Amino acid sequence: MSSFVIEGGHKLSGTIKPQGAKNEALEVISAVLLTDAEVTISNVPEILDVKNLIALLKEMGVKITRHEKGKYTFKADEIDVTYIDSDEFIRRCATLRGSVMVAGPLLARFGQVWFPKPGGDKIGRRRVDTHIVGMMNLGAKLDYDKTRRAYHLSIPDGARLTGKYMLLDEASVTGTANILMAASLAKGQTVIYNAACEPYVQQLCRLLVRMGAIIDGIGSNLLRITGVKRLSGASHTILPDMIEVGSFIGMAAMNRSSLTIKDVSWDNLGIIPECFRRLGVNLEQRGDDIFVPEQESYIIDSFLDGSIMTIADAPWPGLTPDLLSVMLVVATQCRGSVLIHQKMFESRLFFVDRLIDMGAQIILCDPHRAVVIGHDHKFSLRSGRMLSPDIRAGIALLIAAMSAKGTSVIGNIEQIDRGYEDIDVRLNAIGARITRE
């Protein structure tokens, strides 16, 4: 197990650029399985989760060419159908959260797929019902193999999935993406209502359209997909990662530093800048960059009636749940109080115990809600030793350690590496003191 050793209290300065979006990468890389033609993808974040998905595709028989850092060409013209029916395939998929995204393409193109319970973060239960029910709506048959501990979805030999109207029980991003990819090769029209409309899903739609899919309603929660018999090759560039953008804003605020974040794709950040402004963080849009000026104090807003500010996650265009951990940490050094409401995952706020040990004033109300009473930078957090339980809690603890007095140690940083590429090197370049051991 690797660790970060962080010497806290150093201000940041200069410029940093976000990596490609992890969540989009997992979707569009899986989409290459829909065609036997070449698909070239640029701005791929070379992080652990993405590398593991690329390695899985390689085991399936996908030909992969790495042209340069972040630019790959994929050609899935000789898929090993024996491998995707094997115990080894199921085992690897069970350890990789992103593997859920290969289910829709494999089912649509090869008529069957194994769907184990996904791995990934320890942040609470992640349902796969939306994925499975959506593919059953398209005509797939479902069985469960107790020995393999995996679901098996299949369609009869020579048959195709058939389009259908469906109302999703939740606006699941990955569920929408999986159904969308399967429907692109289905017969007839598929209508997905209550579809997720995050920029990641919009980007997947645009790639599929360039590959020859027919999709109406991109950017809305009502998608109409007219299936085609075959998709062709295409090129695609992944958006910058909005979660990294938010993480860098949080780092600047916690260290009372000025920082420029380059090429953020401002139009795809949604409500993120406004949520940081509610914590008192001033932001300036400079073209497609964000400038975070140095501030002595950050004052948390109240609602118009004077009640305590609440920051909660919600489906797009609401706030992504992946940034609540960062905002919670930032609030510990603001002036005022805020309620952080994590609606989606029941275990994601449990990392606040580590922040309380560091001196933060936080009341954990229940698994979904925490009240933060800010120190207004009058009391620095204390250094400590801790473990990263998941990607987003890990980066939040790193932000806390960067502002704390003394030297902190964060273990299990493989979780952070799953979502942030060379984060220690990139942060050290703007003034942090982080050593990887």
N, C-alpha and C positions, 0 to 999 in steps of 0.2 A: 504493500500500500504506500503510495507516494503522499507527500505533504507539501504545503506551502508554509514557509516561515516569513512572516510579514512584520517589518519594522514600521510601526504606525506613526502618524503625525506629520507626514510629508505632503506638502501641497503639490497639486498637479498643475501642469501648464502645457500649452502647445496644441497639437492637433492629433486627432485619432479618427480612424475610419472604421465603420462597422463591417463585419464579415457578411457574407451572403446569408439569407434567412434559412435557418435550420429546418423549420417546419415545412417551408416551401420545397426545400431540396429533397426531403424524404418523399414528397408527393410526386414531383416531376421526374425524379430518377426512377420511381416505380412505374411511371407511365411509359417508359421506353419498352416495357414488356408487351405493350399493345401492338407493336409493329415489328416487322422483320427488317425495316429500313434503318438507316443511321439517324440517331438523334444526338445533337451536340448541345451541351449545357455549359454555360459559363457562370462565373461567380459562385462556384460550388464551395461551401465552407468545408475545409478539410478537418473536421472534428470527428470524434470517436464514433458517434451514432451514424454519421454519414459514411464514414469509412467502412463500418461494419455492414451497412446496407449494400454498398458497392461490392464488398467481398462476397456477400450472399448472392448477388446477381452474377458475379463471376463464377461461383460454384454451380449456378444454374446453367451456365454455358454462354452467358452474354459476353460478347467481345468488347473489351473496354480499352480505350486509348486515352492516356493522359497527355495532352498536348503541352500544358504548362500548369503552373499552380492555379487550381480552381477551374480549369477548362477540360472537359472530358467529352469523348464521343462514345456512344453505346450502340451496339448492334445485336439485337436479340433474334438472329435468324436461325440459330441452331440450339434451341433450348433442350436441355437434357430432361425429358419427361420422366425418366426413371428416378432422377434425383429429386424432383419436386413431389414425388410420391414416397420418398424414403423417410425412415426414422431420423436420419441426420438432418434433413431439411426441417422437420418438425422441431427438433431439439434446438437448432440455431434460431428459428423463428421465435421460439418461446423465450429466448434470452434477449431479444432485440425488439424494443417497442415499435420502431419504424417498420418492422416486417409486416404489420397489419396492412400496409398500403399495397403490398404485392397481391393481395387476395383478389381484388376486383379484376385487375388485368389478367391474372392467370386463369381465373374462372372464365372470363369472356373469351379468351383466345384458345385455351386448351381444354375447356369443358369440365375441369375439376380443380380443387385446391384444398389443401389442409390448412386449418385455421386454429392454431393453438392459442391458449390464453397468453396475451402479450406480456413481455417483461418491461423493464424500464424503471421509472422512479418509484420510490416508496412514499407516495403522497396520497394514498388512498385508493379505493376501488375504481377501476376504469372499465366501464361497461363496453361490451362489443355488440350489444343487441342491435343497435342501429345499423351497423355494418351487415350483420347476418340477415336480419329481417328484410333489409333493403334488397339484398341479393336473392332472397327467397321470393320477394315480390316480382323479381325479374324472371322467375321460373326455376331457380336452383332448388335442388332437393337437399335437405339437411339430415345428416346422421352424426352421431357422437360415438367415438371409439374410446371405450374406457381404458383399454390397454395403452393407447397412445396419448390419452388425455387431450384429445383434440377434436374439433368439429371437422366434418368433411362435407364440402359443398360440391355438387355435381349437376351436370345436365346430360341428357341422353346423347349417345354418340350421333354425330351428324346434325344435332339440333343447335339452335341459337337461343340465347336469352331473348326475352320478349319485353318490349317496353310497356310500362304501366304507370298510372298515376299513383303517387304515394305521398302521404303526409308524415314527415319524420316526427318521432316522439320527442326528439331534442335536436337542436341545431348543431349537431356534432360536426366539427371541421373534418376530422379524418373519416367519419362515416359518410358525409356528403362527398368527399373526394373519392372514396372507394366505389360508391354507387355510381357516381359520375363517370368514372373510368370504365366500369362494367357496362353502363348504358351506352357508351359511345360505340360499342360493337353489337349492341342488341338490335333486334328486328323491330321496326316501328318507333314510336315516340315514347319517351319516358318523361314524366313530369315530376319534379321534386319540389314539394312545398315545405316551408320551414327549413329550407336549405341554409347552411352556413354561407356567409358571403364575405368572410375575411379576405384580405388581399392575397393570401396564399391560395385560396380556392379560385379567386379571379385569375391568378397567374396560371394555375393548372388549366383552367378553361381556355385561356388564350393559347397555351401550348397545344392543347387538343385541337383547337380550331385550325392552327397552322398545320397540324398533322392531317387535317381533312374532316374532323368532326363538325357536326352542325349543332350549335348550342345558342339558345336565346335566353336573355335575362341575366347575363353576366353582371355581377355586382348587386343583384337583388336576392331575395330569399325564395324566388320562384324561378326555377331553371327548367327549360324545355330542351331535351336532347333528342335529336333524330338520329338513330343509329345508322352506321354505314358498315359495309362488309369488310372494308380494309382501311387502315390508316397508313400514312406515309411518313417519311422522315421530316425533321424540322430542326431549327435552332432556337435556343431559348436562353435568356439571361435572368438569373435569380435576383430578386429584390434584396436590398440591404436588410439586415435583421433588426426589426423594430425593438426586439427585446434587448439587444446589445445597445441600441441607441438609448433606450430608457435606463439601462444599467450605467452607461457613461454619464448621463445627466445626474443620476444618483450619486456617483462617485465624486463628481465636481461639487455637488451641494454638501455632502458629508465632510469634505475636506476644505470647504470655503475657498474653492479654487476657480479660476477662469479656464475654460476649455472650449475648443472648437471641435465639433463633431462633423466630419465631412460627408457629403453625398448620402444624405439620410433618406431620400425619397419622401420629402415632407408630405406630399399629398396622400401617402399611404400610412401615415402615423396615426390618423384618426384622432381620438381624444387624449392620446398620451401626453402631448405638451400641456394641454389644459389641466390634466390631473396633477402634474408637477407644479403648475402655477397655483393650484389650490393648497399646496403645501408651502407656498411662499417662494418657490424657486422661479426667478426671472429667466426667461428664455428670449432670444432674438433669432428670428428667421433671417438668414443672410443667403439669398438665393436658395440653393438646395442644402445649405449647411445650417447647423444650429450653433449659436454662440451662447455659452452659459457664463455670465459674468460673475466675478467674485463678489460675495455678499457677506456682511458681518452677521446678519440675522435673517432667518426665514420664518415668516409669520403665517401660521395655518389659518385659512379662511374659516368663517362660520357660515351656516346657511342664513338666508335673509331674515329669518325669524329669530336668529341668535342661537339656534341649536347647534350641537356639535357636528362638525363635518364628518361625513361618511364617504369612504372611498371603497367601492365594491366592483367586482368583476361582472361582466355581462357579455352576451354574444355581440359580435361586431354590428354596429360601430361603437359598442361599449368597450370598456377597458379589458384588455387581455388579462387573464388570471396569472400569466407568467410574470407580470411585473409587480404584483401586490407585495411580494416578499421584499423587493427593492424599495418600494414606497414606504413600507413599514419601517425599515431601517432608517431611511432618510428622516422620517417623522420623529425618531428618537432624539434628534438634535435640532428640531424646529421649535418655535415658541407656540404653545397651545396644545390642544388635544384633538385626536382624530380616531374614529372607529374604522378599522380595517375589516371588511367583510368578504371573506373568501368563500364563495358559494359553491364552487365546483368540486373541490377536493377536501375531504374531511380530515386529512392528516397534514396538510401543507403548512399550517401555522405552528406545529409543535416545535419548530426550531427556535421559537421565541424564548424558550428556556435558556438557550445559550446566550441570547442577548440580555436577559435578566441577570445572568451570572456576570455579564460584562458591565452591569450597572444601569441598564436601560430600565425605564419605568413603564412597564407593560402589564396590563391585566388581560389574561387569556380568559375570555368569558365562556367559551365553549370551543369545540373543534373548528368552528367556522369564523369566529369573531374575536378580535382583540382590540382593546383600547390602549392607545399610546399617548403618554404624557411627555411632551418634549422637554429636553434639557436646555434648549436655546443656546447650545454650545458653551454653557456655563460650567458644565461638568463633562469631561471627556469619558468615553467608554474605557473600561479597563481591558488590558490584553488578556488572552486566555488560550486554552487548548480546547479544540473542538473537532467534531467530525462533520463532513458535509453529507446530509441525508439525501439530497436530491440536487438537480442542476440549479434551480432557482434559489433555493435556500443557501446553496453553496456560494453563489455569487453575492448574495446578501450578506453572508458572514464575512466574505472577503472584503466587502465594502466597509463593514463595521470594523474589521481588524485594521484596515488602512487608516482609519480615523482615530484609533484607540491609542492610549499611552502605552509604550512598551512594545514588546515583541510577542506576537501571537503565532500559534501553530494550528493549521487546519489540515486534518487528515482526510483520507478517502477522496482526494481531489480528482480521482478518475471521474467522479460524478460531474465536477465542473468542466473537465475536459470533454465530456459528452456534448456540451453545448457551446463552449467558448474556445476558439482556436488560439493557441499560444498566448493565453491571456496574461501570463506573467511577463513575457517578453514585451508585449505591446504596452502594458501598463508601466513597466519600468522605463520605457522610452519617453513617457510623459511625466516622470518624477516619482513613481512608486518605488518601494524597496521590498521586492518579493523574491525569495529564493525557493527554487524547487528542490526538494530532497526526496 
